[in-house]
């Protein structure tokens, strides 16, 4: 399954082993939350899209940050969102 969201300068894609391998990720450090999400995906593919998403600079095709939902919606259909963007060089 492929899900992509676009803005003028950015592309957002759900985190997966394939997504990380496809984009210029050598300059992006995987935090423990990403490693945990990748393991969770192996155990439960239904969480795809409900965890970490990579933020990609469309011009360079490099991962410049990540954002994501902290799980699936709760009983009130609410989700918490967090994000982090790498400092510019």
ChimeraX attribute file (.defattr): number of C-alpha atoms within 10 A of each C-alpha:
attribute: neighborCount
match mode: 1-to-1
recipient: residues
	/A:1	3
	/A:2	7
	/A:3	9
	/A:4	9
	/A:5	10
	/A:6	12
	/A:7	9
	/A:8	7
	/A:9	9
	/A:10	17
	/A:11	19
	/A:12	21
	/A:13	21
	/A:14	21
	/A:15	24
	/A:16	21
	/A:17	12
	/A:18	8
	/A:19	16
	/A:20	18
	/A:21	10
	/A:22	11
	/A:23	14
	/A:24	15
	/A:25	16
	/A:26	11
	/A:27	10
	/A:28	14
	/A:29	12
	/A:30	14
	/A:31	9
	/A:32	9
	/A:33	11
	/A:34	19
	/A:35	15
	/A:36	13
	/A:37	18
	/A:38	19
	/A:39	13
	/A:40	15
	/A:41	18
	/A:42	13
	/A:43	10
	/A:44	10
	/A:45	10
	/A:46	11
	/A:47	15
	/A:48	20
	/A:49	19
	/A:50	18
	/A:51	23
	/A:52	27
	/A:53	23
	/A:54	26
	/A:55	26
	/A:56	22
	/A:57	17
	/A:58	15
	/A:59	9
	/A:60	10
	/A:61	15
	/A:62	20
	/A:63	25
	/A:64	21
	/A:65	19
	/A:66	23
	/A:67	19
	/A:68	22
	/A:69	16
	/A:70	13
	/A:71	15
	/A:72	16
	/A:73	12
	/A:74	9
	/A:75	7
	/A:76	6
	/A:77	7
	/A:78	10
	/A:79	14
	/A:80	11
	/A:81	13
	/A:82	11
	/A:83	13
	/A:84	12
	/A:85	12
	/A:86	13
	/A:87	7
	/A:88	5
	/A:89	3
